């Protein structure tokens, strides 16, 4: 499944993931477009403790705890 496609299959996957986060009482934010600068700001001021991203741009923005998505099956470990 292409990462940037908005297909019904991708939408269903995102809905299932957000439902699981809600059940575990994990607070999260979903950005509809590029939000790297805003996310980096939230990281720097301590509102968030880690970032899940599809690329390594967040490292360039100064986020020190980035979990990079590796397809639709999961993520790689934190990169410190």
N, CA, C and O atoms as a GROMACS GRO file, in nm:
protein
  320
    1UNK      N    1   0.085  -0.117   0.000
    1UNK     CA    2   0.000   0.000   0.000
    1UNK      C    3   0.090   0.124   0.000
    1UNK      O    4   0.175   0.136   0.088
    2UNK      N    5   0.074   0.214  -0.095
    2UNK     CA    6   0.156   0.336  -0.097
    2UNK      C    7   0.133   0.420   0.028
    2UNK      O    8   0.020   0.434   0.074
    3UNK      N    9   0.242   0.475   0.081
    3UNK     CA   10   0.233   0.549   0.207
    3UNK      C   11   0.143   0.671   0.199
    3UNK      O   12   0.072   0.702   0.295
    4UNK      N   13   0.145   0.742   0.088
    4UNK     CA   14   0.072   0.867   0.080
    4UNK      C   15  -0.065   0.853   0.014
    4UNK      O   16  -0.129   0.954  -0.017
    5UNK      N   17  -0.110   0.732  -0.006
    5UNK     CA   18  -0.241   0.715  -0.068
    5UNK      C   19  -0.349   0.718   0.039
    5UNK      O   20  -0.328   0.675   0.152
    6UNK      N   21  -0.464   0.768   0.002
    6UNK     CA   22  -0.576   0.773   0.095
    6UNK      C   23  -0.681   0.674   0.046
    6UNK      O   24  -0.787   0.713  -0.002
    7UNK      N   25  -0.650   0.547   0.060
    7UNK     CA   26  -0.738   0.442   0.013
    7UNK      C   27  -0.828   0.394   0.127
    7UNK      O   28  -0.796   0.417   0.244
    8UNK      N   29  -0.939   0.329   0.095
    8UNK     CA   30  -1.024   0.274   0.202
    8UNK      C   31  -0.947   0.178   0.292
    8UNK      O   32  -0.970   0.176   0.414
    9UNK      N   33  -0.857   0.097   0.235
    9UNK     CA   34  -0.780   0.002   0.316
    9UNK      C   35  -0.692   0.077   0.416
    9UNK      O   36  -0.684   0.040   0.533
   10UNK      N   37  -0.625   0.183   0.370
   10UNK     CA   38  -0.540   0.263   0.458
   10UNK      C   39  -0.625   0.332   0.565
   10UNK      O   40  -0.586   0.335   0.682
   11UNK      N   41  -0.737   0.386   0.527
   11UNK     CA   42  -0.825   0.452   0.623
   11UNK      C   43  -0.871   0.355   0.730
   11UNK      O   44  -0.874   0.389   0.848
   12UNK      N   45  -0.908   0.234   0.690
   12UNK     CA   46  -0.951   0.132   0.785
   12UNK      C   47  -0.838   0.098   0.882
   12UNK      O   48  -0.861   0.083   1.002
   13UNK      N   49  -0.717   0.086   0.830
   13UNK     CA   50  -0.600   0.057   0.914
   13UNK      C   51  -0.579   0.169   1.018
   13UNK      O   52  -0.555   0.141   1.135
   14UNK      N   53  -0.588   0.292   0.974
   14UNK     CA   54  -0.568   0.406   1.065
   14UNK      C   55  -0.676   0.406   1.173
   14UNK      O   56  -0.647   0.432   1.290
   15UNK      N   57  -0.800   0.379   1.135
   15UNK     CA   58  -0.910   0.374   1.232
   15UNK      C   59  -0.884   0.266   1.337
   15UNK      O   60  -0.904   0.290   1.456
   16UNK      N   61  -0.840   0.148   1.295
   16UNK     CA   62  -0.812   0.040   1.390
   16UNK      C   63  -0.700   0.080   1.485
   16UNK      O   64  -0.708   0.053   1.605
   17UNK      N   65  -0.595   0.144   1.433
   17UNK     CA   66  -0.483   0.185   1.517
   17UNK      C   67  -0.527   0.290   1.618
   17UNK      O   68  -0.488   0.282   1.735
   18UNK      N   69  -0.605   0.387   1.576
   18UNK     CA   70  -0.648   0.492   1.669
   18UNK      C   71  -0.744   0.435   1.774
   18UNK      O   72  -0.743   0.480   1.889
   19UNK      N   73  -0.825   0.338   1.737
   19UNK     CA   74  -0.912   0.273   1.836
   19UNK      C   75  -0.828   0.203   1.942
   19UNK      O   76  -0.859   0.210   2.061
   20UNK      N   77  -0.722   0.136   1.900
   20UNK     CA   78  -0.633   0.067   1.994
   20UNK      C   79  -0.565   0.168   2.086
   20UNK      O   80  -0.551   0.143   2.206
   21UNK      N   81  -0.523   0.281   2.033
   21UNK     CA   82  -0.460   0.384   2.116
   21UNK      C   83  -0.560   0.437   2.219
   21UNK      O   84  -0.525   0.455   2.336
   22UNK      N   85  -0.683   0.462   2.176
   22UNK     CA   86  -0.786   0.511   2.269
   22UNK      C   87  -0.811   0.410   2.381
   22UNK      O   88  -0.823   0.447   2.497
   23UNK      N   89  -0.819   0.282   2.345
   23UNK     CA   90  -0.844   0.178   2.445
   23UNK      C   91  -0.732   0.173   2.549
   23UNK      O   92  -0.757   0.146   2.666
   24UNK      N   93  -0.610   0.199   2.506
   24UNK     CA   94  -0.496   0.200   2.598
   24UNK      C   95  -0.474   0.336   2.664
   24UNK      O   96  -0.378   0.354   2.739
   25UNK      N   97  -0.564   0.430   2.634
   25UNK     CA   98  -0.559   0.565   2.690
   25UNK      C   99  -0.429   0.638   2.654
   25UNK      O  100  -0.373   0.712   2.734
   26UNK      N  101  -0.383   0.614   2.531
   26UNK     CA  102  -0.265   0.683   2.479
   26UNK      C  103  -0.313   0.809   2.409
   26UNK      O  104  -0.396   0.804   2.319
   27UNK      N  105  -0.260   0.923   2.452
   27UNK     CA  106  -0.295   1.050   2.387
   27UNK      C  107  -0.214   1.062   2.259
   27UNK      O  108  -0.094   1.034   2.258
   28UNK      N  109  -0.279   1.104   2.152
   28UNK     CA  110  -0.212   1.115   2.023
   28UNK      C  111  -0.272   1.227   1.940
   28UNK      O  112  -0.383   1.274   1.967
   29UNK      N  113  -0.197   1.270   1.840
   29UNK     CA  114  -0.243   1.372   1.746
   29UNK      C  115  -0.215   1.319   1.606
   29UNK      O  116  -0.107   1.267   1.581
   30UNK      N  117  -0.311   1.332   1.516
   30UNK     CA  118  -0.293   1.292   1.378
   30UNK      C  119  -0.291   1.419   1.294
   30UNK      O  120  -0.387   1.496   1.294
   31UNK      N  121  -0.182   1.441   1.221
   31UNK     CA  122  -0.170   1.558   1.135
   31UNK      C  123  -0.213   1.519   0.993
   31UNK      O  124  -0.164   1.420   0.940
   32UNK      N  125  -0.304   1.596   0.933
   32UNK     CA  126  -0.349   1.560   0.798
   32UNK      C  127  -0.246   1.588   0.690
   32UNK      O  128  -0.251   1.528   0.582
   33UNK      N  129  -0.152   1.677   0.717
   33UNK     CA  130  -0.046   1.711   0.621
   33UNK      C  131   0.085   1.716   0.695
   33UNK      O  132   0.095   1.666   0.807
   34UNK      N  133   0.187   1.776   0.636
   34UNK     CA  134   0.318   1.789   0.699
   34UNK      C  135   0.306   1.874   0.826
   34UNK      O  136   0.252   1.984   0.823
   35UNK      N  137   0.355   1.822   0.935
   35UNK     CA  138   0.347   1.894   1.062
   35UNK      C  139   0.478   1.883   1.138
   35UNK      O  140   0.480   1.891   1.261
   36UNK      N  141   0.588   1.864   1.066
   36UNK     CA  142   0.716   1.839   1.130
   36UNK      C  143   0.757   1.948   1.228
   36UNK      O  144   0.800   1.919   1.339
   37UNK      N  145   0.744   2.074   1.188
   37UNK     CA  146   0.786   2.184   1.276
   37UNK      C  147   0.701   2.189   1.402
   37UNK      O  148   0.754   2.210   1.511
   38UNK      N  149   0.570   2.171   1.389
   38UNK     CA  150   0.483   2.174   1.505
   38UNK      C  151   0.513   2.058   1.600
   38UNK      O  152   0.514   2.075   1.721
   39UNK      N  153   0.537   1.941   1.544
   39UNK     CA  154   0.568   1.824   1.626
   39UNK      C  155   0.700   1.845   1.699
   39UNK      O  156   0.712   1.812   1.817
   40UNK      N  157   0.800   1.898   1.628
   40UNK     CA  158   0.930   1.925   1.691
   40UNK      C  159   0.914   2.024   1.806
   40UNK      O  160   0.979   2.009   1.910
   41UNK      N  161   0.830   2.125   1.788
   41UNK     CA  162   0.805   2.222   1.895
   41UNK      C  163   0.742   2.154   2.016
   41UNK      O  164   0.785   2.177   2.129
   42UNK      N  165   0.642   2.070   1.993
   42UNK     CA  166   0.578   1.998   2.104
   42UNK      C  167   0.678   1.909   2.176
   42UNK      O  168   0.671   1.894   2.298
   43UNK      N  169   0.771   1.849   2.102
   43UNK     CA  170   0.875   1.766   2.163
   43UNK      C  171   0.968   1.852   2.249
   43UNK      O  172   0.998   1.817   2.363
   44UNK      N  173   1.012   1.965   2.194
   44UNK     CA  174   1.107   2.052   2.266
   44UNK      C  175   1.050   2.108   2.395
   44UNK      O  176   1.123   2.124   2.493
   45UNK      N  177   0.920   2.139   2.397
   45UNK     CA  178   0.861   2.196   2.519
   45UNK      C  179   0.808   2.089   2.614
   45UNK      O  180   0.753   2.121   2.719
   46UNK      N  181   0.825   1.962   2.577
   46UNK     CA  182   0.791   1.853   2.668
   46UNK      C  183   0.647   1.806   2.666
   46UNK      O  184   0.606   1.729   2.754
   47UNK      N  185   0.569   1.850   2.568
   47UNK     CA  186   0.429   1.806   2.560
   47UNK      C  187   0.423   1.661   2.513
   47UNK      O  188   0.336   1.585   2.556
   48UNK      N  189   0.515   1.623   2.424
   48UNK     CA  190   0.522   1.484   2.376
   48UNK      C  191   0.660   1.428   2.409
   48UNK      O  192   0.757   1.503   2.422
   49UNK      N  193   0.669   1.297   2.421
   49UNK     CA  194   0.796   1.234   2.457
   49UNK      C  195   0.857   1.154   2.343
   49UNK      O  196   0.974   1.116   2.350
   50UNK      N  197   0.780   1.128   2.238
   50UNK     CA  198   0.831   1.051   2.125
   50UNK      C  199   0.746   1.082   2.002
   50UNK      O  200   0.635   1.136   2.013
   51UNK      N  201   0.799   1.047   1.886
   51UNK     CA  202   0.732   1.074   1.759
   51UNK      C  203   0.735   0.946   1.675
   51UNK      O  204   0.836   0.876   1.671
   52UNK      N  205   0.624   0.917   1.609
   52UNK     CA  206   0.620   0.810   1.510
   52UNK      C  207   0.610   0.878   1.375
   52UNK      O  208   0.519   0.958   1.352
   53UNK      N  209   0.703   0.847   1.284
   53UNK     CA  210   0.707   0.915   1.155
   53UNK      C  211   0.737   0.816   1.044
   53UNK      O  212   0.787   0.706   1.069
   54UNK      N  213   0.705   0.855   0.922
   54UNK     CA  214   0.731   0.770   0.806
   54UNK      C  215   0.869   0.795   0.747
   54UNK      O  216   0.914   0.717   0.663
   55UNK      N  217   0.936   0.900   0.788
   55UNK     CA  218   1.070   0.930   0.737
   55UNK      C  219   1.154   0.983   0.852
   55UNK      O  220   1.108   0.988   0.965
   56UNK      N  221   1.277   1.021   0.823
   56UNK     CA  222   1.367   1.066   0.930
   56UNK      C  223   1.373   1.217   0.944
   56UNK      O  224   1.463   1.269   1.010
   57UNK      N  225   1.281   1.289   0.884
   57UNK     CA  226   1.280   1.435   0.893
   57UNK      C  227   1.276   1.486   1.036
   57UNK      O  228   1.334   1.590   1.066
   58UNK      N  229   1.209   1.414   1.123
   58UNK     CA  230   1.195   1.461   1.261
   58UNK      C  231   1.329   1.470   1.332
   58UNK      O  232   1.346   1.554   1.420
   59UNK      N  233   1.424   1.385   1.295
   59UNK     CA  234   1.558   1.394   1.353
   59UNK      C  235   1.622   1.527   1.316
   59UNK      O  236   1.687   1.590   1.400
   60UNK      N  237   1.604   1.570   1.192
   60UNK     CA  238   1.659   1.699   1.148
   60UNK      C  239   1.594   1.816   1.220
   60UNK      O  240   1.656   1.921   1.236
   61UNK      N  241   1.470   1.799   1.263
   61UNK     CA  242   1.399   1.905   1.336
   61UNK      C  243   1.432   1.904   1.485
   61UNK      O  244   1.384   1.990   1.559
   62UNK      N  245   1.514   1.809   1.529
   62UNK     CA  246   1.560   1.809   1.667
   62UNK      C  247   1.490   1.711   1.760
   62UNK      O  248   1.520   1.709   1.880
   63UNK      N  249   1.400   1.630   1.709
   63UNK     CA  250   1.336   1.529   1.794
   63UNK      C  251   1.436   1.417   1.818
   63UNK      O  252   1.492   1.361   1.723
   64UNK      N  253   1.459   1.384   1.943
   64UNK     CA  254   1.561   1.285   1.976
   64UNK      C  255   1.504   1.145   1.994
   64UNK      O  256   1.580   1.048   2.001
   65UNK      N  257   1.373   1.133   2.003
   65UNK     CA  258   1.310   1.001   2.015
   65UNK      C  259   1.212   0.985   1.901
   65UNK      O  260   1.097   1.030   1.910
   66UNK      N  261   1.257   0.920   1.795
   66UNK     CA  262   1.173   0.902   1.676
   66UNK      C  263   1.158   0.753   1.651
   66UNK      O  264   1.256   0.679   1.644
   67UNK      N  265   1.036   0.711   1.636
   67UNK     CA  266   1.008   0.573   1.598
   67UNK      C  267   0.965   0.580   1.451
   67UNK      O  268   0.865   0.644   1.418
   68UNK      N  269   1.041   0.515   1.365
   68UNK     CA  270   1.014   0.523   1.223
   68UNK      C  271   0.926   0.408   1.179
   68UNK      O  272   0.956   0.291   1.206
   69UNK      N  273   0.817   0.442   1.112
   69UNK     CA  274   0.727   0.338   1.061
   69UNK      C  275   0.797   0.260   0.953
   69UNK      O  276   0.870   0.317   0.871
   70UNK      N  277   0.776   0.131   0.951
   70UNK     CA  278   0.831   0.046   0.845
   70UNK      C  279   0.717  -0.028   0.778
   70UNK      O  280   0.697  -0.147   0.803
   71UNK      N  281   0.644   0.041   0.695
   71UNK     CA  282   0.531  -0.021   0.628
   71UNK      C  283   0.410  -0.028   0.719
   71UNK      O  284   0.403   0.043   0.820
   72UNK      N  285   0.316  -0.111   0.685
   72UNK     CA  286   0.192  -0.118   0.762
   72UNK      C  287   0.197  -0.220   0.875
   72UNK      O  288   0.098  -0.237   0.945
   73UNK      N  289   0.309  -0.288   0.894
   73UNK     CA  290   0.313  -0.393   0.994
   73UNK      C  291   0.371  -0.350   1.128
   73UNK      O  292   0.363  -0.424   1.225
   74UNK      N  293   0.429  -0.231   1.135
   74UNK     CA  294   0.484  -0.192   1.262
   74UNK      C  295   0.588  -0.084   1.249
   74UNK      O  296   0.587  -0.005   1.154
   75UNK      N  297   0.678  -0.081   1.345
   75UNK     CA  298   0.779   0.025   1.347
   75UNK      C  299   0.911  -0.032   1.395
   75UNK      O  300   0.916  -0.138   1.457
   76UNK      N  301   1.016   0.041   1.364
   76UNK     CA  302   1.148   0.004   1.415
   76UNK      C  303   1.165   0.063   1.554
   76UNK      O  304   1.087   0.149   1.594
   77UNK      N  305   1.265   0.018   1.628
   77UNK     CA  306   1.285   0.073   1.765
   77UNK      C  307   1.318   0.222   1.763
   77UNK      O  308   1.352   0.278   1.659
   78UNK      N  309   1.306   0.283   1.880
   78UNK     CA  310   1.338   0.425   1.892
   78UNK      C  311   1.479   0.452   1.847
   78UNK      O  312   1.570   0.371   1.869
   79UNK      N  313   1.498   0.565   1.784
   79UNK     CA  314   1.632   0.610   1.747
   79UNK      C  315   1.667   0.725   1.840
   79UNK      O  316   1.603   0.830   1.836
   80UNK      N  317   1.766   0.706   1.921
   80UNK     CA  318   1.807   0.811   2.017
   80UNK      C  319   1.923   0.890   1.961
   80UNK      O  320   1.972   0.982   2.027
   0.00000   0.00000   0.00000
